[in-house]
Amino acid sequence: MPAVPVLDVRHVVAFVNEYADPPRETAGEQETPYPDAHDLLAWPPGLALPTTGGLVAAANAVFPVFAAARDGRALEELNALLRAVRPLPVAAPGGLHWTVGDAADLLPAALATCLLAWLMTHEQARLGTCHASRCVDVYTDASPAGQRRFCSATCLNRHKVAAYRQRASARKVT
């Protein structure tokens, strides 16, 4: 049974933002080439990744976990993904490891188990999709306040500028 690689949640976020259809479509990047998935995920050397279609499918399978966090359903979506790929926990001298029965499930299982580990130490409200008007990139929030709602400072600033301009134009009208 193939061992599931351990991923860092930052790499999972970067991967989903570059390969999932909703972020690419919202950003108008459908025709933009995909970056190297080995680099994005810090995937172990020598371990094969799926074709581009498989990479997109894996990112699309994980995106709903982030999107469902807004209404408190991230765990439901994650559980559905875990049921689909069926990673098996294995006790080993170094701790708990995951395996899958089919090598084709390695990437989805790695993504799902990474999010599982992250959600075991953080509330599901600590992940989500950007609240900016023209962005649906995913994010995780490990800040002390836990109030993150934007994928980046750029989106936060654009949102603030747009809100300011809207308030300013409303004042001019009255």
Secondary structure, DSSP 8 states (H G I E B T S, - for coil): --B-----HHHHHHHHHHHSHHHHHHTT-TTS----HHHHHT--TT-----HHHHHHHHHHHHHHHHGGGGT-HHHHHHHHHHHH--EEEEETTEEEEE-SSGGGHHHHHHHHHHHHHHTTS-GGGEEE--STT---EEE--SSS----SSSHHHHHHHHHHHHHHHHHHHHH-
